[in-house]
Amino acid sequence: MDFQLTDEQRALKDGTRELLAGRFGRDRLRAAVEAPGPDRALWRELGAAGFFALRLPEKDGGVGLGLPEAVLVLEEAGRALLPGPLVACQLLAGVVDGVATGEKAVGLCEGAREPVLWEHPAGCDELILVEGDEVEGDEVEGARGRTGGAYRSAPDRVSCAPFASVDPLTPLARVLDLPRTEPVALDVPRLRREAALLTAAQQLGSAVRTVEMAAGHAREREQFGAPIGSFQAVKQLCAQMLVRTEMARSAVYAASITESVLDITGAKLLADEAAVRNARDCLQVHGGMGFTWEADVHLHLKRAWLRAEVWGTAGEAEELLAAGLIA
């Protein structure tokens, strides 16, 4: 079986990177730090480009592609640190009217967690809550699956309180009460798996970008009359970053094909580790300037920390993978 990207997939990936570079460059990124939330004009442009309707059937106005292509697109979004409820809009494009075209943005909350956190509350037109306890399921022999329901609500009907976010690009609110009056017909276990995988794809994109940033700085920054990239300690840091990234890439791409619970769990675990540790090592390569607000390294680290805590933490992944091994 050939796991190399096809020409069409490479074109999709390159096209997404080009679109985001042109519409969400560093100046826009820095502006978003001061005013976080979806840029509605950009959101509509992404919708027109098929960003959210990527997996909808062509007969329904979508692009008709699959989960592997969605992973490639979300990887590029993670690389650019594009803010907004991207995973939610990708998964719910066929559920909430207006999301596929970018006219609306929808939020997605995990009701089984405490606290229940809502990303970009001021920028969402609707909120979907998925809930359900961990139960013994047959999705993976010997491993736990999740079942549950989903409910939708208008933002003005949701009782919430401000919640401090480590990521300045991702404002949060704590959901105190959400009326469960309108059930939504969703395959909740599948939605959870795909949310975890698309989040892992964003983490992979961030890991890729921090490798590029570290290597670029190591080539340009000179110390003792030589680029710091010529020093063995810096070489090793950059090499370790690349190894983590490529391991995560292999796992994420493979999981997008198998869609296995354990494969997705492993991919999320590796991608989280790559994103967090690469950002920390990138900061180390940058030295003192890496700690400053002007450098973008801290934005990748803070986003990686936040994403590592949603749709499956490291501890939960380790437990699930261990259960799968001893089954």
C-alpha positions as CSV (number, residue, x, y, z in Angstrom):
1,M,0.0,0.0,0.0
2,D,1.3,3.4,-1.0
3,F,1.0,6.0,1.8
4,Q,2.7,8.8,-0.2
5,L,0.5,11.9,-0.9
6,T,-1.0,11.9,-4.4
7,D,-0.4,14.8,-6.7
8,E,-3.9,16.1,-5.9
9,Q,-3.3,16.0,-2.2
10,R,0.0,17.8,-2.6
11,A,-1.8,20.5,-4.6
12,L,-4.4,20.8,-1.9
13,K,-1.8,21.2,0.8
14,D,0.2,23.7,-1.2
15,G,-2.9,25.6,-2.2
16,T,-4.0,25.9,1.4
17,R,-0.6,27.1,2.5
18,E,-0.6,29.7,-0.2
19,L,-4.1,30.9,0.7
20,L,-3.3,31.2,4.4
21,A,0.1,32.9,3.7
22,G,-1.7,35.5,1.5
23,R,-4.7,36.0,3.8
24,F,-3.3,35.4,7.3
25,G,0.4,36.5,7.4
26,R,2.3,37.6,10.4
27,D,0.7,41.0,10.5
28,R,-2.8,39.5,10.6
29,L,-1.6,37.0,13.2
30,R,-0.3,39.7,15.5
31,A,-3.5,41.7,15.0
32,A,-5.5,38.6,16.0
33,V,-3.5,38.4,19.2
34,E,-5.0,41.8,20.1
35,A,-8.5,41.0,18.9
36,P,-8.9,37.2,18.9
37,G,-11.8,35.5,17.2
38,P,-12.8,34.5,13.7
39,D,-12.3,37.2,11.1
40,R,-15.7,37.0,9.4
41,A,-14.3,38.2,6.0
42,L,-11.6,35.6,6.1
43,W,-14.0,33.0,7.4
44,R,-16.3,33.6,4.4
45,E,-13.3,33.4,2.0
46,L,-12.3,30.1,3.5
47,G,-15.8,28.9,3.1
48,A,-15.8,30.0,-0.6
49,A,-12.5,28.0,-1.0
50,G,-14.2,24.9,0.3
51,F,-12.3,24.8,3.6
52,F,-15.3,23.8,5.7
53,A,-17.3,21.9,3.0
54,L,-14.3,19.8,2.1
55,R,-15.9,16.5,3.2
56,L,-19.5,17.2,2.2
57,P,-20.8,15.3,-0.9
58,E,-20.6,17.3,-4.2
59,K,-24.4,16.9,-4.6
60,D,-24.7,18.9,-1.3
61,G,-22.4,21.7,-2.5
62,G,-19.3,20.2,-0.9
63,V,-15.9,19.2,-2.4
64,G,-16.4,15.5,-1.9
65,L,-13.1,14.7,-0.3
66,G,-12.3,12.5,2.7
67,L,-10.7,12.6,6.1
68,P,-7.0,12.4,4.8
69,E,-7.6,15.6,2.9
70,A,-9.2,17.3,5.9
71,V,-6.1,16.4,7.9
72,L,-3.8,18.0,5.3
73,V,-5.9,21.2,5.4
74,L,-6.0,21.4,9.2
75,E,-2.3,20.7,9.3
76,E,-1.7,23.9,7.3
77,A,-4.1,25.8,9.5
78,G,-2.1,24.7,12.6
79,R,1.1,25.7,10.9
80,A,-0.3,29.2,10.4
81,L,-1.8,29.4,13.9
82,L,-5.1,30.3,12.3
83,P,-7.6,31.1,15.1
84,G,-11.2,30.1,15.3
85,P,-13.4,27.0,15.8
86,L,-11.9,25.3,12.8
87,V,-12.4,21.7,13.9
88,A,-16.0,22.3,14.9
89,C,-16.8,24.0,11.6
90,Q,-15.1,21.2,9.7
91,L,-17.1,18.5,11.5
92,L,-20.5,20.3,11.6
93,A,-20.5,21.8,8.1
94,G,-23.4,19.5,7.1
95,V,-25.3,19.9,10.4
96,V,-25.6,23.7,11.0
97,D,-26.8,25.8,8.0
98,G,-24.3,28.4,6.9
99,V,-21.2,26.8,8.3
100,A,-20.1,25.2,5.1
101,T,-20.0,28.6,3.3
102,G,-18.4,30.4,6.2
103,E,-21.4,32.6,6.9
104,K,-21.7,31.1,10.3
105,A,-19.3,29.8,12.9
106,V,-20.2,27.0,15.3
107,G,-18.7,26.0,18.6
108,L,-18.3,22.4,20.0
109,C,-18.0,21.6,23.7
110,E,-17.3,18.4,25.5
111,G,-19.9,18.0,28.2
112,A,-18.1,15.1,29.9
113,R,-15.2,17.2,31.0
114,E,-15.0,19.5,34.0
115,P,-14.9,22.4,33.4
116,V,-16.9,22.5,30.2
117,L,-15.0,25.0,28.1
118,W,-16.2,26.9,25.0
119,E,-13.7,28.3,22.5
120,H,-14.4,31.6,20.9
121,P,-17.7,32.2,22.6
122,A,-18.1,35.7,21.2
123,G,-17.5,34.5,17.6
124,C,-19.9,31.6,17.4
125,D,-23.4,31.7,16.1
126,E,-24.4,28.3,17.6
127,L,-23.0,25.9,20.2
128,I,-23.1,22.1,20.0
129,L,-22.6,20.2,23.2
130,V,-21.6,16.5,23.1
131,E,-21.8,14.5,26.2
132,G,-21.6,11.0,27.5
133,D,-19.7,8.9,29.9
134,E,-16.9,6.5,29.1
135,V,-18.3,3.0,28.8
136,E,-17.1,-0.4,27.7
137,G,-17.6,-0.5,24.0
138,D,-16.9,-2.8,21.1
139,E,-15.2,-0.2,18.9
140,V,-11.9,-1.5,20.1
141,E,-11.7,-4.9,21.7
142,G,-10.7,-4.4,25.4
143,A,-10.5,-0.6,25.1
144,R,-13.0,2.0,26.2
145,G,-15.2,3.8,23.8
146,R,-17.7,6.6,24.4
147,T,-21.3,7.0,23.6
148,G,-23.6,9.9,24.2
149,G,-25.8,12.6,22.8
150,A,-25.5,16.0,21.2
151,Y,-27.5,19.1,21.7
152,R,-27.5,22.5,20.0
153,S,-28.2,25.9,21.5
154,A,-28.1,29.6,20.5
155,P,-25.3,31.5,22.3
156,D,-27.7,33.8,24.1
157,R,-29.3,30.8,25.8
158,V,-26.1,29.5,27.2
159,S,-25.1,30.6,30.7
160,C,-21.3,31.0,30.9
161,A,-18.5,32.7,32.8
162,P,-15.1,34.1,31.6
163,F,-12.3,31.6,31.8
164,A,-8.6,32.5,31.5
165,S,-6.9,31.0,28.5
166,V,-3.2,30.3,28.2
167,D,-3.5,31.0,24.4
168,P,-4.1,34.7,23.6
169,L,-5.5,33.6,20.2
170,T,-8.2,31.3,21.8
171,P,-10.6,33.0,24.2
172,L,-12.5,30.7,26.5
173,A,-15.7,30.7,28.5
174,R,-16.8,28.2,31.1
175,V,-20.3,26.8,30.3
176,L,-22.4,26.9,33.5
177,D,-25.7,25.8,31.9
178,L,-26.8,24.9,28.5
179,P,-30.5,24.0,27.7
180,R,-30.7,20.5,26.2
181,T,-33.9,21.1,24.4
182,E,-32.8,20.5,20.8
183,P,-31.0,17.1,20.2
184,V,-28.8,16.8,17.2
185,A,-28.5,13.5,15.3
186,L,-24.8,12.9,15.4
187,D,-22.6,9.9,15.5
188,V,-20.9,11.1,18.7
189,P,-18.2,8.4,19.0
190,R,-17.2,9.1,15.4
191,L,-17.3,12.9,16.0
192,R,-15.0,12.5,19.0
193,R,-12.5,10.4,17.0
194,E,-12.4,12.9,14.1
195,A,-12.2,15.9,16.4
196,A,-9.2,14.3,18.1
197,L,-7.5,13.5,14.7
198,L,-8.1,17.0,13.3
199,T,-6.8,18.5,16.5
200,A,-3.7,16.3,16.1
201,A,-3.3,17.6,12.5
202,Q,-3.2,21.1,13.9
203,Q,-0.6,20.1,16.4
204,L,1.4,18.5,13.6
205,G,1.3,21.8,11.6
206,S,2.5,23.7,14.6
207,A,5.4,21.2,15.1
208,V,6.3,21.6,11.4
209,R,6.4,25.4,11.7
210,T,8.6,25.4,14.9
211,V,11.1,23.2,13.1
212,E,11.2,25.7,10.3
213,M,11.6,28.6,12.7
214,A,14.4,26.9,14.7
215,A,16.3,25.9,11.7
216,G,15.9,29.3,10.0
217,H,17.2,31.1,13.2
218,A,20.1,28.6,13.6
219,R,21.2,29.4,10.0
220,E,21.0,33.2,10.5
221,R,22.1,33.8,14.1
222,E,25.9,34.0,14.5
223,Q,27.9,33.5,17.6
224,F,31.7,33.4,17.9
225,G,31.9,34.2,14.2
226,A,29.8,31.2,13.1
227,P,26.1,30.4,12.6
228,I,24.8,28.7,15.8
229,G,23.5,25.9,13.6
230,S,27.0,24.7,13.2
231,F,27.2,23.9,16.9
232,Q,26.6,20.3,17.9
233,A,24.1,21.1,20.7
234,V,21.9,23.2,18.4
235,K,22.1,20.6,15.6
236,Q,20.9,17.9,18.0
237,L,18.0,20.0,19.2
238,C,16.9,20.7,15.6
239,A,17.3,17.0,14.6
240,Q,15.2,15.8,17.6
241,M,12.5,18.3,16.6
242,L,12.5,16.9,13.1
243,V,12.3,13.3,14.3
244,R,9.3,14.1,16.5
245,T,7.6,15.9,13.7
246,E,8.0,13.1,11.2
247,M,6.9,10.4,13.7
248,A,3.8,12.4,14.4
249,R,3.2,13.0,10.7
250,S,3.3,9.2,10.0
251,A,0.9,8.5,12.8
252,V,-1.6,11.3,11.9
253,Y,-1.6,10.4,8.2
254,A,-2.0,6.7,8.8
255,A,-4.8,7.3,11.3
256,S,-6.7,9.4,8.8
257,I,-6.8,6.3,6.6
258,T,-7.5,3.5,9.2
259,E,-9.8,5.7,11.3
260,S,-9.1,3.3,14.1
261,V,-9.7,4.4,17.7
262,L,-6.2,3.3,18.8
263,D,-4.5,4.7,15.8
264,I,-6.1,8.1,16.3
265,T,-5.3,8.0,20.0
266,G,-1.7,7.3,19.3
267,A,-1.6,10.0,16.6
268,K,-3.0,12.6,19.0
269,L,-0.5,11.6,21.7
270,L,2.5,11.8,19.3
271,A,1.3,15.1,17.8
272,D,0.7,16.7,21.2
273,E,4.2,15.7,22.3
274,A,5.8,17.0,19.0
275,A,3.9,20.3,19.2
276,V,4.7,21.0,22.8
277,R,8.3,19.8,22.9
278,N,9.2,21.3,19.6
279,A,7.9,24.7,20.7
280,R,10.0,24.5,23.8
281,D,13.1,23.5,21.9
282,C,12.5,26.2,19.3
283,L,12.4,28.7,22.2
284,Q,15.7,27.2,23.4
285,V,17.3,27.7,19.9
286,H,16.2,31.3,19.8
287,G,17.8,31.9,23.2
288,G,16.9,35.1,25.1
289,M,14.8,36.6,22.3
290,G,12.7,33.5,22.2
291,F,11.1,34.5,25.5
292,T,10.1,38.0,24.3
293,W,6.6,38.9,23.2
294,E,7.8,40.0,19.8
295,A,8.9,36.5,18.9
296,D,6.1,34.1,17.7
297,V,7.5,31.1,19.5
298,H,5.4,31.6,22.6
299,L,2.2,31.6,20.5
300,H,3.0,28.1,19.2
301,L,3.8,26.9,22.7
302,K,0.6,28.3,24.2
303,R,-1.5,26.9,21.4
304,A,0.1,23.5,21.8
305,W,-0.5,23.5,25.5
306,L,-4.2,24.3,24.9
307,R,-4.7,21.7,22.2
308,A,-3.0,19.0,24.2
309,E,-5.8,19.2,26.8
310,V,-8.8,18.8,24.4
311,W,-10.2,15.7,22.7
312,G,-8.0,13.4,24.8
313,T,-5.1,14.2,27.1
314,A,-1.8,12.3,27.3
315,G,-3.0,10.4,30.4
316,E,-6.2,9.3,28.8
317,A,-4.4,8.2,25.7
318,E,-1.9,6.1,27.6
319,E,-4.7,4.3,29.5
320,L,-6.6,3.6,26.3
321,L,-3.5,2.4,24.4
322,A,-2.5,0.2,27.4
323,A,-6.0,-1.3,27.4
324,G,-5.7,-2.1,23.8
325,L,-2.3,-3.8,24.3
326,I,-3.5,-6.2,27.0
327,A,-6.8,-7.0,25.4
